[in-house]
Amino acid sequence: MTALPARRSVRQLRLRGVGEADLDALAHLDREAFPDEPYPYFVLRQLYDVYPRHLLVLDDGTALKGYVLVGTPPDATRSWILGLGITRDERGRGHGRRLMLEVLRRLRADRVREVCLTVDPANLPAIDLYASLGFTAEPDVRADYFGPGADRLIMRLTL
Ligand SMILES: CC(C)(COP(=O)(O)OP(=O)(O)OC[C@H]1O[C@@H](n2cnc3c(N)ncnc32)[C@H](O)[C@@H]1OP(=O)(O)O)[C@@H](O)C(=O)NCCC(=O)NCCS
């Protein structure tokens, strides 16, 4: 019997929640995804403290390759996507869509009625992704939404 040739294994990224031990890796991932405006570590830490259930990551076994973070205010009818990022080497492979679909599934299960998010109006890959999931944009960009010069488009999805 002839031996099969060695094949390059394609590692499946595991979608999972996070624990405190992941925070350093999460901060590293966030800095790669948002080099110009990463969350300060203490903000990320406190977001984890407040929203641990809706902070999901993609793990290749050695490093985190993507994350999504959702916050739900106390009345629990509307949630906000607070962060979505994929490492550069893993973009364009369906991981952003996978994280969004899972988080939307969980929000539906929690009977959240609407999801909102802000996006840089120049960030066409992200806007395309959200539009393909059914999000619609407000007609006008909100000038200076995150401070001087940081305009944002607000997008919403009814669940
Ligand atoms: C935006 C981002 C999360 C998308 O993640 P991704 O894993 O690369 O996206 P996917 O492979 O799941 O693609 C899903 C959809 O996004 C859109 N998209 C992704 N990359 C795109 C690109 N370069 N140009 C246009 N549309 C793109 C497409 O609609 C795509 O659907 P399709 O594959 O059926 O065409 C990723 O590019 C990223 O991390 N960017 C830096 C951080 C960021 O901008 N986050 C969003 C902040 S609001």
The ligand as a Tripos MOL2 file, in Angstrom:
@<TRIPOS>MOLECULE
LIG
   48    50     1     0     0
SMALL
NO_CHARGES

@<TRIPOS>ATOM
      1 C1        -14.7460   44.4360    8.0700 C.3       1 LIG1
      2 C2        -14.1850   43.0620    8.4180 C.3       1 LIG1
      3 C3        -14.5900   42.7060    9.8380 C.3       1 LIG1
      4 C4        -14.7760   42.0300    7.4540 C.3       1 LIG1
      5 O1        -14.3770   40.7340    7.8710 O.3       1 LIG1
      6 P1        -13.9930   39.5940    6.8070 P.3       1 LIG1
      7 O2        -13.8140   38.3370    7.5450 O.co2     1 LIG1
      8 O3        -12.8540   40.0620    5.9900 O.co2     1 LIG1
      9 O4        -15.3060   39.5600    5.9070 O.3       1 LIG1
     10 P2        -15.9500   38.2670    5.2150 P.3       1 LIG1
     11 O5        -14.8950   37.4770    4.5360 O.co2     1 LIG1
     12 O6        -16.8080   37.5810    6.2080 O.co2     1 LIG1
     13 O7        -16.8450   38.9510    4.0860 O.3       1 LIG1
     14 C5        -18.2120   39.1910    4.3240 C.3       1 LIG1
     15 C6        -18.6820   40.2900    3.4010 C.3       1 LIG1
     16 O8        -18.0170   41.5220    3.7100 O.3       1 LIG1
     17 C7        -17.8600   42.2670    2.5210 C.3       1 LIG1
     18 N1        -16.4190   42.4270    2.2550 N.ar      1 LIG1
     19 C8        -15.4020   41.8140    2.9030 C.ar      1 LIG1
     20 N2        -14.2110   42.2640    2.4260 N.ar      1 LIG1
     21 C9        -14.5130   43.1710    1.4710 C.ar      1 LIG1
     22 C10       -13.7280   44.0140    0.6540 C.ar      1 LIG1
     23 N3        -12.3820   44.0110    0.7010 N.pl3     1 LIG1
     24 N4        -14.3590   44.8740   -0.1770 N.ar      1 LIG1
     25 C11       -15.7110   44.9060   -0.2260 C.ar      1 LIG1
     26 N5        -16.5110   44.1300    0.5330 N.ar      1 LIG1
     27 C12       -15.9140   43.2810    1.3700 C.ar      1 LIG1
     28 C13       -18.5290   41.4700    1.4100 C.3       1 LIG1
     29 O9        -19.8960   41.8640    1.3780 O.3       1 LIG1
     30 C14       -18.4040   40.0610    1.9400 C.3       1 LIG1
     31 O10       -19.3680   39.2120    1.4140 O.3       1 LIG1
     32 P3        -18.9960   38.2450    0.1710 P.3       1 LIG1
     33 O11       -17.8150   37.4410    0.6380 O.co2     1 LIG1
     34 O12       -20.2250   37.4380   -0.0170 O.co2     1 LIG1
     35 O13       -18.6590   39.1610   -0.9610 O.co2     1 LIG1
     36 C15       -12.6200   43.0240    8.2770 C.3       1 LIG1
     37 O14       -12.2750   43.5360    7.0240 O.3       1 LIG1
     38 C16       -11.8660   43.8080    9.3420 C.2       1 LIG1
     39 O15       -11.5590   43.2950   10.4230 O.2       1 LIG1
     40 N6        -11.5370   45.1020    9.0600 N.am      1 LIG1
     41 C17       -10.7990   45.9400   10.0170 C.3       1 LIG1
     42 C18       -11.6410   46.3110   11.2200 C.3       1 LIG1
     43 C19       -12.9690   46.9160   10.8130 C.2       1 LIG1
     44 O16       -13.0370   47.7910    9.9530 O.2       1 LIG1
     45 N7        -14.0540   46.4730   11.4800 N.am      1 LIG1
     46 C20       -15.3950   46.9710   11.2550 C.3       1 LIG1
     47 C21       -15.5920   48.2090   12.0520 C.3       1 LIG1
     48 S1        -17.2460   48.8410   11.9090 S.3       1 LIG1
@<TRIPOS>BOND
     1     1     2 1
     2     2     3 1
     3     2     4 1
     4     2    36 1
     5     4     5 1
     6     5     6 1
     7     6     7 2
     8     6     8 1
     9     6     9 1
    10     9    10 1
    11    10    11 2
    12    10    12 1
    13    10    13 1
    14    13    14 1
    15    14    15 1
    16    15    16 1
    17    15    30 1
    18    16    17 1
    19    17    18 1
    20    17    28 1
    21    18    19 ar
    22    18    27 ar
    23    19    20 ar
    24    20    21 ar
    25    21    22 ar
    26    21    27 ar
    27    22    23 1
    28    22    24 ar
    29    24    25 ar
    30    25    26 ar
    31    26    27 ar
    32    28    29 1
    33    28    30 1
    34    30    31 1
    35    31    32 1
    36    32    33 2
    37    32    34 1
    38    32    35 1
    39    36    37 1
    40    36    38 1
    41    38    39 2
    42    38    40 1
    43    40    41 1
    44    41    42 1
    45    42    43 1
    46    43    44 2
    47    43    45 1
    48    45    46 1
    49    46    47 1
    50    47    48 1
@<TRIPOS>SUBSTRUCTURE
     1 LIG1         1 GROUP 0 **** ****
